[in-house]
Amino acid sequence: MKVGGIILAGGSGSRFGSLIPKQFLQLGGKSILEYSIEKFKEEIDYIVIVANKDFLDEAGKLVSGPSMEVTAGGPSRQISVLNGLKRFLDKNIEIIAIHDGVRPLFSLSLLKRSIAHAHDFGSAVPAVRVHGTLVISEDGKKISGYVDRVRAREVQTPQVFKFGPIYQAHLKAAALGIDDCTDDSRLFEMNGSQADIIEGEEHNIKITTPFDLVMAGELLKLRGKDGKHDQNKGGR
């Protein structure tokens, strides 16, 4: 089984309020992006980092060896993923893992479980239960409905799929003029496939705001900076 990995690092840092994209900010002595790269290198045969076109050189500094490359992202997350998928067309990849580079704290065991599940069943989407009350507001001012939190889940990455179906899902969306879908499992479902949920990790947070970065730093201190918290470290 040959596994490919896409790490999305195309953000500009505008929402975060930093001069450089947040994936290049420091966390525990290295960039946020490096955490994902290091774990992917343990389990994945070929890695494509999809970076902001203005920061290709910065991302390129993290590339080591012939089994990694950097390519430019697009104007949306969805287009960036498709750009990454196209880099695998000549690499005989069976399984593809797609990950947001600003989720540095996922465990190696989550990546291994996701790959194994996708190999057996076609897809693996990590998700965690929602603990708070979720409401719907049509105008942002008044509550117009409530979400049943018993059934609600918050999805995470890495999301892992058989390569062919997720590539075809992206191609179909592009042909239909859809270019702003923010989650690969949604495109997978829109193409007629049902995505499998696997248990995610509470600490697998996405760093979107300065508060998230502080929180990630504290979680990192609790879990150990060197990643020894990951179980079953090593190759497939």
C-alpha positions, 0 to 999 in steps of 0.5 A: 500500500502506497500512501500519499500526504497533502499538508495544507499550508496556504494561509496568509495570516490575515485572520490571525493578525501576524505578518507571516502565515501562522503555520510558520510561527514558532511553537515549542521551538519549531514552526507549527508546520514542522510538527505535521511534516515530522509525523507524516514522514513516519507513515507516508511515502510521498508528501506534498506541502501546498503553500501560499505562493508568496511563501513557497521558499519558506515552505521549501526550507522544510523539504528534505529528500526526494519524497517531498515537494512544495506546490502553490495553493489556490484562492481557496482551500478546496482548490489548494487540495486539488492542486495537491492531488494533481501532484500524485497522478504519476505516483501510484498512490492508493491512499491519500491523507489530507491535513491542515498544517495548522493542526500540529498536535494530532498523534501519530496513532491517529494518523495510523488508525486513519490510514488503516481504516481508509485502506479497509473501508475507503475513508476515515474522517476523525471527529469528536463529540460536541460538548456545548450547545449549538444554535443556528442564527439566520441573521447573527442576532437571534436564535432561529434553531438548535443543533442536536448535540447528541448527533453533532460531531466536529470533524478534524484532519487528517482526513484519509481517502482512497485516492481515486474517489476523492480525486474524482470528487474534487474534479466533479466539484470543479466541473460544477463550479464549486470552489469554496467547500471547506471540508474534503469529506463534504465533497466526498459525500456530494460525489455519492460516497459516504464518509466513515467517522473515526474517533478524533482527539480533543487535543487536535486543535486547529490554530486559528487565533492567538489564543489557540496558539497559547493553548497549543503551547500549554498542551504541548508542555503537558504532553511533552515536546518530543512527541513521546506521547505518540503510541506505536511510533514507527513505520507501517 
